[in-house]
Amino acid sequence: MCKDKDIINLLGGPSKVAKDFGFSVQRVCNWGVRGIPADVILDSPEFAAKIYEAGYERNTSKEAA
């Protein structure tokens, strides 16, 4: 399973992801530490498609909470 930071880097890094999908750079950087929130994935279908294409897997285990 890829970590969220790895996925962001595969997509070109926080600056490119922010520019391409209309997020702030700070917000994207936070995802590298805290994880990509589910509401972002649900509200941004184009972003969701790109991260899943890059190998993203949602961690749904109770240990992740």
Distance bins in CASP14 RR format, pairs under 12 A and 6 or more apart:
PFRMAT RR
TARGET T0000
AUTHOR 0000-0000-0000
RMODE 2
METHOD distances of the structure
MODEL  1
1 7 0 0 0 0 0 1 0 0 0 0 0
1 55 0 0 0 0 1 0 0 0 0 0 0
1 56 0 0 0 0 1 0 0 0 0 0 0
1 57 1 0 1 0 0 0 0 0 0 0 0
1 58 0 0 0 0 1 0 0 0 0 0 0
1 59 1 0 0 1 0 0 0 0 0 0 0
1 60 0 0 0 0 0 1 0 0 0 0 0
1 61 0 0 0 0 0 1 0 0 0 0 0
1 64 0 0 0 0 0 1 0 0 0 0 0
2 8 0 0 0 0 1 0 0 0 0 0 0
2 9 0 0 0 0 1 0 0 0 0 0 0
2 10 1 0 0 1 0 0 0 0 0 0 0
2 11 0 0 0 0 0 1 0 0 0 0 0
2 32 0 0 0 0 0 1 0 0 0 0 0
2 35 0 0 0 0 0 1 0 0 0 0 0
2 36 0 0 0 0 0 1 0 0 0 0 0
2 51 0 0 0 0 1 0 0 0 0 0 0
2 52 0 0 0 0 0 1 0 0 0 0 0
2 53 0 0 0 0 0 1 0 0 0 0 0
2 54 1 0 0 1 0 0 0 0 0 0 0
2 55 1 0 1 0 0 0 0 0 0 0 0
2 56 1 0 0 1 0 0 0 0 0 0 0
2 57 1 0 0 1 0 0 0 0 0 0 0
2 58 0 0 0 0 0 1 0 0 0 0 0
2 59 0 0 0 0 0 1 0 0 0 0 0
3 9 0 0 0 0 1 0 0 0 0 0 0
3 10 0 0 0 0 0 1 0 0 0 0 0
3 31 0 0 0 0 0 1 0 0 0 0 0
3 32 1 0 0 1 0 0 0 0 0 0 0
3 33 0 0 0 0 0 1 0 0 0 0 0
3 34 0 0 0 0 0 1 0 0 0 0 0
3 35 0 0 0 0 1 0 0 0 0 0 0
3 36 0 0 0 0 0 1 0 0 0 0 0
3 51 0 0 0 0 0 1 0 0 0 0 0
3 54 0 0 0 0 0 1 0 0 0 0 0
3 55 0 0 0 0 0 1 0 0 0 0 0
3 56 0 0 0 0 1 0 0 0 0 0 0
3 57 0 0 0 0 0 1 0 0 0 0 0
3 59 0 0 0 0 1 0 0 0 0 0 0
3 64 0 0 0 0 0 1 0 0 0 0 0
4 10 0 0 0 0 0 1 0 0 0 0 0
4 11 0 0 0 0 0 1 0 0 0 0 0
4 13 0 0 0 0 0 1 0 0 0 0 0
4 14 0 0 0 0 0 1 0 0 0 0 0
4 17 0 0 0 0 0 1 0 0 0 0 0
4 28 0 0 0 0 1 0 0 0 0 0 0
4 29 0 0 0 0 0 1 0 0 0 0 0
4 30 0 0 0 0 0 1 0 0 0 0 0
4 31 1 0 1 0 0 0 0 0 0 0 0
4 32 1 0 1 0 0 0 0 0 0 0 0
4 33 0 0 0 0 1 0 0 0 0 0 0
4 34 0 0 0 0 1 0 0 0 0 0 0
4 35 1 0 1 0 0 0 0 0 0 0 0
4 36 1 0 1 0 0 0 0 0 0 0 0
4 37 0 0 0 0 1 0 0 0 0 0 0
4 38 0 0 0 0 0 1 0 0 0 0 0
4 40 0 0 0 0 0 1 0 0 0 0 0
4 41 0 0 0 0 0 1 0 0 0 0 0
4 51 0 0 0 0 1 0 0 0 0 0 0
4 54 0 0 0 0 0 1 0 0 0 0 0
4 55 0 0 0 0 0 1 0 0 0 0 0
4 56 1 0 0 1 0 0 0 0 0 0 0
4 57 0 0 0 0 0 1 0 0 0 0 0
4 58 0 0 0 0 0 1 0 0 0 0 0
4 59 0 0 0 0 1 0 0 0 0 0 0
4 64 0 0 0 0 0 1 0 0 0 0 0
5 11 0 0 0 0 0 1 0 0 0 0 0
5 12 0 0 0 0 0 1 0 0 0 0 0
5 13 0 0 0 0 1 0 0 0 0 0 0
5 14 0 0 0 0 1 0 0 0 0 0 0
5 17 0 0 0 0 0 1 0 0 0 0 0
5 28 0 0 0 0 0 1 0 0 0 0 0
5 29 0 0 0 0 1 0 0 0 0 0 0
5 30 0 0 0 0 0 1 0 0 0 0 0
5 31 1 0 0 1 0 0 0 0 0 0 0
5 32 1 1 0 0 0 0 0 0 0 0 0
5 33 1 0 0 1 0 0 0 0 0 0 0
5 34 0 0 0 0 0 1 0 0 0 0 0
5 35 0 0 0 0 1 0 0 0 0 0 0
5 36 0 0 0 0 1 0 0 0 0 0 0
5 51 0 0 0 0 0 1 0 0 0 0 0
5 56 0 0 0 0 0 1 0 0 0 0 0
6 12 0 0 0 0 0 1 0 0 0 0 0
6 13 0 0 0 0 0 1 0 0 0 0 0
6 31 0 0 0 0 0 1 0 0 0 0 0
6 32 0 0 0 0 1 0 0 0 0 0 0
6 35 0 0 0 0 0 1 0 0 0 0 0
6 36 0 0 0 0 0 1 0 0 0 0 0
6 51 0 0 0 0 0 1 0 0 0 0 0
6 54 0 0 0 0 1 0 0 0 0 0 0
6 55 0 0 0 0 1 0 0 0 0 0 0
6 56 0 0 0 0 1 0 0 0 0 0 0
6 57 0 0 0 0 0 1 0 0 0 0 0
7 13 0 0 0 0 1 0 0 0 0 0 0
7 14 0 0 0 0 0 1 0 0 0 0 0
7 17 0 0 0 0 1 0 0 0 0 0 0
7 28 0 0 0 0 0 1 0 0 0 0 0
7 31 0 0 0 0 1 0 0 0 0 0 0
7 32 0 0 0 0 1 0 0 0 0 0 0
7 35 0 0 0 0 1 0 0 0 0 0 0
7 36 1 0 0 1 0 0 0 0 0 0 0
7 41 0 0 0 0 0 1 0 0 0 0 0
7 47 0 0 0 0 0 1 0 0 0 0 0
7 48 0 0 0 0 0 1 0 0 0 0 0
7 50 0 0 0 0 1 0 0 0 0 0 0
7 51 1 0 1 0 0 0 0 0 0 0 0
7 52 0 0 0 0 1 0 0 0 0 0 0
7 53 0 0 0 0 1 0 0 0 0 0 0
7 54 1 0 1 0 0 0 0 0 0 0 0
7 55 1 0 0 1 0 0 0 0 0 0 0
7 56 1 0 1 0 0 0 0 0 0 0 0
7 57 0 0 0 0 1 0 0 0 0 0 0
7 58 0 0 0 0 0 1 0 0 0 0 0
8 14 1 0 1 0 0 0 0 0 0 0 0
8 15 0 0 0 0 0 1 0 0 0 0 0
8 16 0 0 0 0 1 0 0 0 0 0 0
8 17 1 0 1 0 0 0 0 0 0 0 0
8 18 0 0 0 0 1 0 0 0 0 0 0
8 20 0 0 0 0 0 1 0 0 0 0 0
8 21 0 0 0 0 0 1 0 0 0 0 0
8 23 0 0 0 0 0 1 0 0 0 0 0
8 25 0 0 0 0 0 1 0 0 0 0 0
8 27 0 0 0 0 0 1 0 0 0 0 0
8 28 1 0 0 1 0 0 0 0 0 0 0
8 29 0 0 0 0 1 0 0 0 0 0 0
8 30 0 0 0 0 0 1 0 0 0 0 0
8 31 1 0 0 1 0 0 0 0 0 0 0
8 32 1 0 1 0 0 0 0 0 0 0 0
8 33 0 0 0 0 0 1 0 0 0 0 0
8 34 0 0 0 0 0 1 0 0 0 0 0
8 35 0 0 0 0 1 0 0 0 0 0 0
8 36 0 0 0 0 1 0 0 0 0 0 0
8 40 0 0 0 0 0 1 0 0 0 0 0
8 47 0 0 0 0 0 1 0 0 0 0 0
8 50 0 0 0 0 0 1 0 0 0 0 0
8 51 0 0 0 0 1 0 0 0 0 0 0
8 54 0 0 0 0 1 0 0 0 0 0 0
8 55 0 0 0 0 0 1 0 0 0 0 0
8 56 0 0 0 0 1 0 0 0 0 0 0
9 15 0 0 0 0 0 1 0 0 0 0 0
9 16 0 0 0 0 1 0 0 0 0 0 0
9 17 0 0 0 0 1 0 0 0 0 0 0
9 28 0 0 0 0 0 1 0 0 0 0 0
9 29 0 0 0 0 0 1 0 0 0 0 0
9 31 0 0 0 0 0 1 0 0 0 0 0
9 32 0 0 0 0 1 0 0 0 0 0 0
9 51 0 0 0 0 0 1 0 0 0 0 0
9 54 0 0 0 0 1 0 0 0 0 0 0
10 16 0 0 0 0 0 1 0 0 0 0 0
10 17 0 0 0 0 1 0 0 0 0 0 0
10 50 0 0 0 0 1 0 0 0 0 0 0
10 51 0 0 0 0 1 0 0 0 0 0 0
10 52 0 0 0 0 0 1 0 0 0 0 0
10 53 0 0 0 0 1 0 0 0 0 0 0
10 54 1 0 1 0 0 0 0 0 0 0 0
10 55 1 0 0 1 0 0 0 0 0 0 0
10 56 0 0 0 0 1 0 0 0 0 0 0
11 17 1 0 1 0 0 0 0 0 0 0 0
11 18 0 0 0 0 0 1 0 0 0 0 0
11 19 0 0 0 0 0 1 0 0 0 0 0
11 20 1 0 0 1 0 0 0 0 0 0 0
11 21 0 0 0 0 1 0 0 0 0 0 0
11 23 0 0 0 0 0 1 0 0 0 0 0
11 28 0 0 0 0 1 0 0 0 0 0 0
11 31 0 0 0 0 0 1 0 0 0 0 0
11 32 0 0 0 0 0 1 0 0 0 0 0
11 36 0 0 0 0 0 1 0 0 0 0 0
11 46 0 0 0 0 0 1 0 0 0 0 0
11 47 0 0 0 0 1 0 0 0 0 0 0
11 49 0 0 0 0 0 1 0 0 0 0 0
11 50 1 0 0 1 0 0 0 0 0 0 0
11 51 1 0 0 1 0 0 0 0 0 0 0
11 52 0 0 0 0 0 1 0 0 0 0 0
11 53 0 0 0 0 1 0 0 0 0 0 0
11 54 1 0 0 1 0 0 0 0 0 0 0
11 55 0 0 0 0 0 1 0 0 0 0 0
11 56 0 0 0 0 1 0 0 0 0 0 0
12 18 0 0 0 0 0 1 0 0 0 0 0
12 19 0 0 0 0 1 0 0 0 0 0 0
12 20 0 0 0 0 1 0 0 0 0 0 0
12 21 0 0 0 0 0 1 0 0 0 0 0
12 28 0 0 0 0 0 1 0 0 0 0 0
12 50 0 0 0 0 0 1 0 0 0 0 0
12 51 0 0 0 0 0 1 0 0 0 0 0
12 54 0 0 0 0 1 0 0 0 0 0 0
13 19 0 0 0 0 1 0 0 0 0 0 0
13 20 0 0 0 0 1 0 0 0 0 0 0
13 21 0 0 0 0 0 1 0 0 0 0 0
13 23 0 0 0 0 0 1 0 0 0 0 0
13 25 0 0 0 0 1 0 0 0 0 0 0
13 28 1 0 0 1 0 0 0 0 0 0 0
13 29 0 0 0 0 1 0 0 0 0 0 0
13 31 0 0 0 0 0 1 0 0 0 0 0
13 32 0 0 0 0 1 0 0 0 0 0 0
13 54 0 0 0 0 0 1 0 0 0 0 0
14 20 0 0 0 0 0 1 0 0 0 0 0
14 21 0 0 0 0 0 1 0 0 0 0 0
14 22 0 0 0 0 0 1 0 0 0 0 0
14 23 0 0 0 0 1 0 0 0 0 0 0
14 24 0 0 0 0 1 0 0 0 0 0 0
14 25 1 0 1 0 0 0 0 0 0 0 0
14 26 0 0 0 0 1 0 0 0 0 0 0
14 27 0 0 0 0 1 0 0 0 0 0 0
14 28 1 0 1 0 0 0 0 0 0 0 0
14 29 1 0 1 0 0 0 0 0 0 0 0
14 30 0 0 0 0 1 0 0 0 0 0 0
14 31 0 0 0 0 1 0 0 0 0 0 0
14 32 0 0 0 0 1 0 0 0 0 0 0
14 33 0 0 0 0 0 1 0 0 0 0 0
14 36 0 0 0 0 0 1 0 0 0 0 0
15 21 0 0 0 0 0 1 0 0 0 0 0
15 22 0 0 0 0 0 1 0 0 0 0 0
15 23 0 0 0 0 0 1 0 0 0 0 0
15 24 0 0 0 0 0 1 0 0 0 0 0
15 25 1 0 1 0 0 0 0 0 0 0 0
15 26 0 0 0 0 0 1 0 0 0 0 0
15 27 0 0 0 0 0 1 0 0 0 0 0
15 28 1 0 0 1 0 0 0 0 0 0 0
15 29 0 0 0 0 1 0 0 0 0 0 0
16 22 0 0 0 0 0 1 0 0 0 0 0
16 23 0 0 0 0 0 1 0 0 0 0 0
16 25 0 0 0 0 1 0 0 0 0 0 0
16 28 0 0 0 0 1 0 0 0 0 0 0
16 50 0 0 0 0 0 1 0 0 0 0 0
17 23 1 0 0 1 0 0 0 0 0 0 0
17 24 0 0 0 0 0 1 0 0 0 0 0
17 25 0 0 0 0 1 0 0 0 0 0 0
17 26 0 0 0 0 0 1 0 0 0 0 0
17 27 0 0 0 0 1 0 0 0 0 0 0
17 28 1 0 1 0 0 0 0 0 0 0 0
17 29 0 0 0 0 1 0 0 0 0 0 0
17 30 0 0 0 0 0 1 0 0 0 0 0
17 31 0 0 0 0 1 0 0 0 0 0 0
17 32 0 0 0 0 0 1 0 0 0 0 0
17 36 0 0 0 0 1 0 0 0 0 0 0
17 40 0 0 0 0 0 1 0 0 0 0 0
17 44 0 0 0 0 0 1 0 0 0 0 0
17 46 0 0 0 0 0 1 0 0 0 0 0
17 47 1 0 0 1 0 0 0 0 0 0 0
17 50 0 0 0 0 1 0 0 0 0 0 0
17 51 0 0 0 0 1 0 0 0 0 0 0
17 54 0 0 0 0 0 1 0 0 0 0 0
18 24 1 0 1 0 0 0 0 0 0 0 0
18 25 1 0 1 0 0 0 0 0 0 0 0
18 26 0 0 0 0 1 0 0 0 0 0 0
18 27 1 0 0 1 0 0 0 0 0 0 0
18 28 1 0 1 0 0 0 0 0 0 0 0
18 29 0 0 0 0 1 0 0 0 0 0 0
18 30 0 0 0 0 0 1 0 0 0 0 0
18 31 0 0 0 0 0 1 0 0 0 0 0
18 47 0 0 0 0 0 1 0 0 0 0 0
19 25 0 0 0 0 1 0 0 0 0 0 0
19 28 0 0 0 0 1 0 0 0 0 0 0
20 28 0 0 0 0 0 1 0 0 0 0 0
20 44 0 0 0 0 0 1 0 0 0 0 0
20 46 0 0 0 0 1 0 0 0 0 0 0
20 47 0 0 0 0 1 0 0 0 0 0 0
20 50 0 0 0 0 1 0 0 0 0 0 0
20 51 0 0 0 0 0 1 0 0 0 0 0
21 27 0 0 0 0 0 1 0 0 0 0 0
21 28 0 0 0 0 1 0 0 0 0 0 0
21 31 0 0 0 0 0 1 0 0 0 0 0
21 36 0 0 0 0 0 1 0 0 0 0 0
21 40 0 0 0 0 1 0 0 0 0 0 0
21 41 0 0 0 0 0 1 0 0 0 0 0
21 43 0 0 0 0 0 1 0 0 0 0 0
21 44 1 0 0 1 0 0 0 0 0 0 0
21 45 0 0 0 0 0 1 0 0 0 0 0
21 46 1 0 0 1 0 0 0 0 0 0 0
21 47 1 0 1 0 0 0 0 0 0 0 0
21 48 0 0 0 0 1 0 0 0 0 0 0
21 49 0 0 0 0 0 1 0 0 0 0 0
21 50 1 0 0 1 0 0 0 0 0 0 0
21 51 0 0 0 0 1 0 0 0 0 0 0
22 28 0 0 0 0 1 0 0 0 0 0 0
22 40 0 0 0 0 0 1 0 0 0 0 0
22 43 0 0 0 0 0 1 0 0 0 0 0
22 44 0 0 0 0 1 0 0 0 0 0 0
22 46 0 0 0 0 0 1 0 0 0 0 0
22 47 0 0 0 0 1 0 0 0 0 0 0
23 29 0 0 0 0 1 0 0 0 0 0 0
23 30 0 0 0 0 1 0 0 0 0 0 0
23 31 0 0 0 0 1 0 0 0 0 0 0
23 36 0 0 0 0 0 1 0 0 0 0 0
23 37 0 0 0 0 0 1 0 0 0 0 0
23 40 1 0 0 1 0 0 0 0 0 0 0
23 43 0 0 0 0 0 1 0 0 0 0 0
23 44 0 0 0 0 1 0 0 0 0 0 0
23 46 0 0 0 0 0 1 0 0 0 0 0
23 47 0 0 0 0 1 0 0 0 0 0 0
24 30 0 0 0 0 1 0 0 0 0 0 0
24 31 0 0 0 0 0 1 0 0 0 0 0
24 40 0 0 0 0 0 1 0 0 0 0 0
25 31 0 0 0 0 0 1 0 0 0 0 0
25 32 0 0 0 0 0 1 0 0 0 0 0
26 32 0 0 0 0 0 1 0 0 0 0 0
26 33 0 0 0 0 0 1 0 0 0 0 0
26 34 0 0 0 0 0 1 0 0 0 0 0
27 33 0 0 0 0 0 1 0 0 0 0 0
27 34 0 0 0 0 0 1 0 0 0 0 0
27 35 0 0 0 0 0 1 0 0 0 0 0
27 36 0 0 0 0 0 1 0 0 0 0 0
27 37 0 0 0 0 1 0 0 0 0 0 0
27 40 0 0 0 0 1 0 0 0 0 0 0
27 44 0 0 0 0 0 1 0 0 0 0 0
27 47 0 0 0 0 0 1 0 0 0 0 0
28 34 0 0 0 0 0 1 0 0 0 0 0
28 35 0 0 0 0 0 1 0 0 0 0 0
28 36 0 0 0 0 1 0 0 0 0 0 0
28 37 0 0 0 0 0 1 0 0 0 0 0
28 40 0 0 0 0 1 0 0 0 0 0 0
28 44 0 0 0 0 0 1 0 0 0 0 0
28 47 0 0 0 0 0 1 0 0 0 0 0
28 51 0 0 0 0 0 1 0 0 0 0 0
29 35 0 0 0 0 0 1 0 0 0 0 0
29 36 0 0 0 0 0 1 0 0 0 0 0
30 36 0 0 0 0 1 0 0 0 0 0 0
30 37 0 0 0 0 1 0 0 0 0 0 0
30 40 0 0 0 0 0 1 0 0 0 0 0
31 37 1 0 0 1 0 0 0 0 0 0 0
31 38 0 0 0 0 0 1 0 0 0 0 0
31 39 0 0 0 0 0 1 0 0 0 0 0
31 40 1 0 0 1 0 0 0 0 0 0 0
31 41 0 0 0 0 0 1 0 0 0 0 0
31 44 0 0 0 0 0 1 0 0 0 0 0
31 47 0 0 0 0 0 1 0 0 0 0 0
31 51 0 0 0 0 1 0 0 0 0 0 0
31 56 0 0 0 0 0 1 0 0 0 0 0
32 51 0 0 0 0 0 1 0 0 0 0 0
34 40 0 0 0 0 0 1 0 0 0 0 0
34 64 0 0 0 0 0 1 0 0 0 0 0
35 41 0 0 0 0 0 1 0 0 0 0 0
35 51 0 0 0 0 0 1 0 0 0 0 0
35 56 0 0 0 0 0 1 0 0 0 0 0
35 58 0 0 0 0 0 1 0 0 0 0 0
35 59 0 0 0 0 1 0 0 0 0 0 0
35 64 0 0 0 0 1 0 0 0 0 0 0
36 42 0 0 0 0 0 1 0 0 0 0 0
36 43 0 0 0 0 0 1 0 0 0 0 0
36 44 0 0 0 0 1 0 0 0 0 0 0
36 47 0 0 0 0 1 0 0 0 0 0 0
36 48 0 0 0 0 1 0 0 0 0 0 0
36 50 0 0 0 0 0 1 0 0 0 0 0
36 51 1 0 0 1 0 0 0 0 0 0 0
36 52 0 0 0 0 0 1 0 0 0 0 0
36 54 0 0 0 0 0 1 0 0 0 0 0
36 56 1 0 0 1 0 0 0 0 0 0 0
36 57 0 0 0 0 0 1 0 0 0 0 0
36 58 0 0 0 0 1 0 0 0 0 0 0
36 59 0 0 0 0 0 1 0 0 0 0 0
37 43 0 0 0 0 1 0 0 0 0 0 0
37 44 0 0 0 0 0 1 0 0 0 0 0
37 47 0 0 0 0 0 1 0 0 0 0 0
37 48 0 0 0 0 0 1 0 0 0 0 0
37 58 0 0 0 0 0 1 0 0 0 0 0
38 44 0 0 0 0 0 1 0 0 0 0 0
38 48 0 0 0 0 0 1 0 0 0 0 0
38 56 0 0 0 0 0 1 0 0 0 0 0
38 58 1 0 0 1 0 0 0 0 0 0 0
38 59 0 0 0 0 0 1 0 0 0 0 0
38 60 0 0 0 0 1 0 0 0 0 0 0
38 64 0 0 0 0 0 1 0 0 0 0 0
38 65 0 0 0 0 0 1 0 0 0 0 0
39 47 0 0 0 0 0 1 0 0 0 0 0
39 48 0 0 0 0 0 1 0 0 0 0 0
40 46 0 0 0 0 0 1 0 0 0 0 0
40 47 1 0 0 1 0 0 0 0 0 0 0
40 48 0 0 0 0 1 0 0 0 0 0 0
40 51 0 0 0 0 1 0 0 0 0 0 0
40 56 0 0 0 0 0 1 0 0 0 0 0
40 58 0 0 0 0 0 1 0 0 0 0 0
41 47 1 0 0 1 0 0 0 0 0 0 0
41 48 1 0 1 0 0 0 0 0 0 0 0
41 49 0 0 0 0 1 0 0 0 0 0 0
41 50 0 0 0 0 0 1 0 0 0 0 0
41 51 1 0 0 1 0 0 0 0 0 0 0
41 52 0 0 0 0 1 0 0 0 0 0 0
41 56 0 0 0 0 1 0 0 0 0 0 0
41 57 0 0 0 0 0 1 0 0 0 0 0
41 58 1 0 0 1 0 0 0 0 0 0 0
42 48 1 0 0 1 0 0 0 0 0 0 0
42 58 0 0 0 0 0 1 0 0 0 0 0
44 50 0 0 0 0 1 0 0 0 0 0 0
44 51 0 0 0 0 1 0 0 0 0 0 0
44 52 0 0 0 0 0 1 0 0 0 0 0
45 51 0 0 0 0 0 1 0 0 0 0 0
45 52 0 0 0 0 0 1 0 0 0 0 0
46 52 0 0 0 0 0 1 0 0 0 0 0
46 53 0 0 0 0 0 1 0 0 0 0 0
47 53 0 0 0 0 0 1 0 0 0 0 0
47 54 0 0 0 0 0 1 0 0 0 0 0
47 56 0 0 0 0 0 1 0 0 0 0 0
48 54 0 0 0 0 0 1 0 0 0 0 0
48 55 0 0 0 0 0 1 0 0 0 0 0
48 56 0 0 0 0 1 0 0 0 0 0 0
48 58 0 0 0 0 0 1 0 0 0 0 0
49 55 0 0 0 0 0 1 0 0 0 0 0
49 56 0 0 0 0 0 1 0 0 0 0 0
50 56 0 0 0 0 1 0 0 0 0 0 0
51 57 0 0 0 0 1 0 0 0 0 0 0
51 58 0 0 0 0 1 0 0 0 0 0 0
52 58 0 0 0 0 1 0 0 0 0 0 0
57 64 0 0 0 0 0 1 0 0 0 0 0
58 64 0 0 0 0 1 0 0 0 0 0 0
59 65 0 0 0 0 1 0 0 0 0 0 0
END
